[in-house]
């Protein structure tokens, strides 16, 4: 059978699609981010205001993407939206970013976070087993390799193997682990709201509120909400995508907002602003107050399960982006192959996970991920603007779902994205420009693949 004729199968149902949204968004952020936020805005009331604003912004993105996903239910998500709205170059730049920095960096971050929590039970994972005598570490220091990094690589390899053997298997695992994750977080919420001793009323602020502090807290919240768009990447494998994709995007995002607000209500019922500001692991400190060391250990287990679900969802969805580009001739040809037996983009899964594993081992993925935030938000904003562009450019495009509140909703997302981009460029010009440079490095490759694709089209026409 010709591999070019083999297509992906629509085997993900509504629960799997929703689990990709919820499971990928809720990683370690819910356990850690409130600490950073209270340091920035000072009072729990402002923390809630930031969570709500960030949630509404995320919902605006989900409402906009729902129209695009239902109208263009193809593999790759934003790759397809940017291609249709602006041309193949922008779709390629998105796939280039996802493959080499954004999605691979996210996978590496999650795998490392998993072993950090596991090291609470097995401290030996944090020990160094080899020091590379080259200036590859932070600030030109030697690079230390930890046992936990090998564990993280093994975890990525295991999930790559699982997702290679069928999208339904990966989807079923995502549903199961996300269900367990939500139940455990629910137990933490119930413990804080129902059994924790309320803190003293009218606590002093941990820090004075400033505009810069509010924006910094918003960045932390948006990081915790990140991943809501991942289900669009597997659109070509979702059953009845015109119905299930909008439901998963909107319903999943609303579910995440509710979970985040309830979790923070539990945290700040038990902890004062000063106590939350003093503890990097807010959820663990709250549970320690209620159940002692066993409660803190339970939070570590919940965090690992949460990270595991986010990691599986990231591999499942992220591997479809370079696959989509390769399928159309704008990436390495092998990346576009579909396994004839399991009907998965097997080479793309293995390539993405192999590169992510190297980032885990290098220890440099955090800097790479910081560099790409600036450019990624340019592409996110452009993808959302694609709703408006395609309404004008392709008015005849079937739209089973239309964005509620159009055009105000996508404009809200685009406006905040512009503010975010300008502020990031102003505050971190070096990192922003280096991030842009990393993306522009893909232009020579695009030129090569574009010319090769053109020659193949001409050759095919001549044969006909």
Helices and strands as residue ranges (DSSP letters): G 3-5, H 14-25, H 29-41, H 44-71, H 78-86, H 88-97, I 98-102, H 103-118, G 123-126, E 128-132, G 138-140, E 143-146, H 147-164, H 167-190, I 191-195, H 211-225, G 230-233, G 235-237, H 241-270, H 273-278, H 282-291, H 293-327, G 333-336, H 346-362, H 365-393, H 408-427, H 429-440, H 443-463
